[in-house]
Amino acid sequence: MTEALEQRLRAVLDPIESWREDAPATRSDYDMNPGTLPFVDGPLRHAAVLVAIVPRPEGATVILTRRADTLTSHTGQVAFPGGRLDPGETALEAALREAEEEIGLDPGRVRPIGLGDTYETGSRFVVTPVVAMVDLPFHLTLSPDEVAEAFETPLDFLMDAANHRREALMFKGSERFFWAMPWDDAGTERYIWGATAGMIRALSLRFKAAAA
């Protein structure tokens, strides 16, 4: 199962070495909100997230986090481990570093596979999803200043368009649309939405296109 999944991922993802910091985003918050403006002023900043896929015997899962309630932005939201690039870093280096800092994921247990669609957020970040397999077993140690909890969501659930909802909220006086993927985790609702859901949606469209 693991080998077949890796082959499928390599077929739909961009090569790791294709990353360029100056490459434009191919997906964004504006796809569903044409004509809207960024939430903040200033230049675009670059970030990376780790889409860490765990090959469980019962089915592959993806590691997600719930951001700490003490953070000043995106408090309590579901997110991939990740953050902004340090000077001179690549997307891969940043994704691995941030995952180790936030959830204690040993980079030695991570096997990078490829890159998803770069995603521009309304907060002026261009985010590169780095997709990787995580070798079992592994142990996580969360940074309480950044992460309230980490959990795994089935990959099949995330890739199924039937679970993708187009929802909206009022933000700064205007209606903003976004993707959401609420998941019932043994009675605990995980509300996956916003840029995280947008990146998942983009990955699912790559799978769908490859299967067509």
Number of C-alpha atoms within 10 A of each C-alpha: 10 14 9 8 14 16 11 14 21 14 15 20 18 17 15 17 11 9 17 11 14 8 10 11 15 13 19 22 21 18 14 15 13 10 8 14 11 15 11 9 10 8 8 12 15 22 24 28 26 30 27 28 25 24 20 14 8 7 12 18 20 22 20 23 22 22 24 20 16 14 12 7 10 13 15 17 20 25 23 26 28 26 21 19 21 13 7 8 14 19 29 24 15 25 29 24 24 22 23 19 17 23 24 16 22 18 15 10 15 20 14 20 19 23 26 23 21 24 25 27 22 16 15 16 21 25 28 30 27 29 27 23 23 23 16 11 7 13 11 13 15 19 15 14 12 20 24 20 17 19 13 15 18 18 18 14 14 22 19 15 14 9 15 22 14 11 13 12 11 9 10 8 7 9 11 17 18 20 23 22 25 16 17 11 12 6 7 8 10 18 15 22 22 19 23 22 23 26 26 23 21 19 21 20 16 17 18 14 9 11 9 5
